[in-house]
Amino acid sequence: MNIVDLLKAIYANDQVRILAVLILADLVLGVFASLLDKSFTLAKIADWLTTSVLPMVVAYGVGSLLTIVGPQLSVLSVNIPPIRDLAFYTLTASLAADILGKLKGLGIPGLAAMPSAIAGPKP
């Protein structure tokens, strides 16, 4: 298996498509909110990419890689396939909470009453 095939095996699936849509929604809402409060800078996008998106991509990639090579490693006696799914569900929940928090901060009706544990504190 060459590197291109490995990258396709890791990232070419429906879970990555869902994560990409959530990341894009988070980006659009973040830019919109920062434009409304006049605090938009390109540096914030760069910071967000390096502190939020890159770790998500790496975490999912590691989970997916362990799912692919785990069964071939005899030292691992645990069931490996759920690691990719665990990474996916954790990242999905994190992105959903970020999106809900941004919608709450924008004053979307019905979200103001949402508990801080779900959508974060009111900004």
C-alpha positions in Angstrom: 0.0 0.0 0.0 1.5 3.3 -1.0 1.0 6.6 0.7 -1.8 7.8 -1.6 -3.8 4.6 -1.0 -3.2 5.0 2.7 -4.4 8.6 2.7 -7.5 7.6 0.7 -8.2 4.8 3.2 -7.9 7.3 6.1 -9.7 10.3 4.7 -11.9 9.3 1.8 -15.1 8.3 3.6 -18.4 9.7 4.8 -17.2 10.5 8.2 -14.7 13.0 6.8 -17.3 14.5 4.6 -19.5 15.1 7.6 -16.6 16.6 9.6 -15.8 18.9 6.6 -19.4 20.2 6.5 -19.3 20.9 10.2 -15.9 22.6 10.0 -17.2 24.7 7.1 -20.3 25.7 9.1 -18.2 26.5 12.1 -16.0 28.7 9.9 -18.8 30.5 8.3 -20.6 31.2 11.6 -17.4 32.4 13.2 -16.6 34.8 10.3 -20.2 36.1 10.3 -20.1 36.7 14.1 -16.8 38.4 14.0 -17.9 40.6 11.1 -21.0 41.6 13.1 -19.0 42.7 16.1 -16.3 44.2 13.9 -13.5 42.0 15.3 -12.7 40.1 12.1 -9.0 39.5 11.2 -7.4 36.9 8.9 -5.0 36.1 11.8 -8.0 34.7 13.8 -8.8 32.3 10.9 -5.1 31.2 10.8 -5.2 30.7 14.6 -8.4 28.7 14.4 -7.0 26.5 11.7 -3.9 25.7 13.6 -5.5 25.4 17.1 -8.8 23.7 16.2 -8.9 22.2 12.7 -5.4 20.8 12.4 -5.7 18.9 15.7 -9.0 17.5 14.6 -7.6 16.3 11.3 -4.6 14.7 13.0 -6.8 13.1 15.7 -9.1 11.6 13.2 -6.2 10.5 11.0 -4.5 8.7 14.0 -7.8 7.0 15.0 -8.3 5.9 11.4 -4.8 4.7 11.0 -5.0 2.6 14.1 -8.3 1.2 12.7 -6.5 0.2 9.5 -3.2 -1.2 10.9 -4.4 -2.3 14.4 -5.6 -5.7 13.4 -2.1 -6.4 11.9 -0.4 -5.6 15.2 -0.2 -8.7 17.3 0.6 -6.7 20.5 -2.8 -5.0 20.5 -5.3 -7.3 22.0 -8.1 -4.8 22.2 -10.8 -4.3 19.5 -9.3 -1.5 17.4 -12.1 -0.6 14.8 -14.1 1.6 17.3 -11.1 4.0 17.6 -11.9 5.8 14.3 -15.6 6.0 15.3 -14.7 7.3 18.8 -12.6 10.0 17.2 -15.4 10.8 14.8 -18.2 11.1 17.4 -16.0 13.1 19.7 -15.0 15.6 17.0 -18.7 15.8 15.8 -19.9 16.6 19.3 -17.2 19.2 19.7 -18.0 20.9 16.4 -21.7 20.7 17.1 -21.2 22.4 20.5 -19.1 25.1 18.8 -21.8 25.7 16.2 -24.5 25.9 18.8 -22.4 28.3 20.8 -21.9 30.6 17.9 -25.6 30.4 17.0 -26.5 31.2 20.6 -24.0 34.1 20.6 -25.7 35.5 17.4 -29.0 35.6 19.4 -30.9 32.9 17.4 -34.3 32.6 19.0 -34.7 29.4 21.1 -31.0 29.0 21.7 -30.6 31.6 24.4 -32.3 29.3 26.8 -30.0 26.4 25.9 -27.8 25.2 28.8 -24.2 26.4 28.9 -23.1 22.8 29.2 -24.4 22.2 25.6 -23.8 25.5 23.8 -21.3 27.2 26.0 -21.7 30.4 28.1 -23.4 33.4 26.5 -20.6 35.6 25.0 
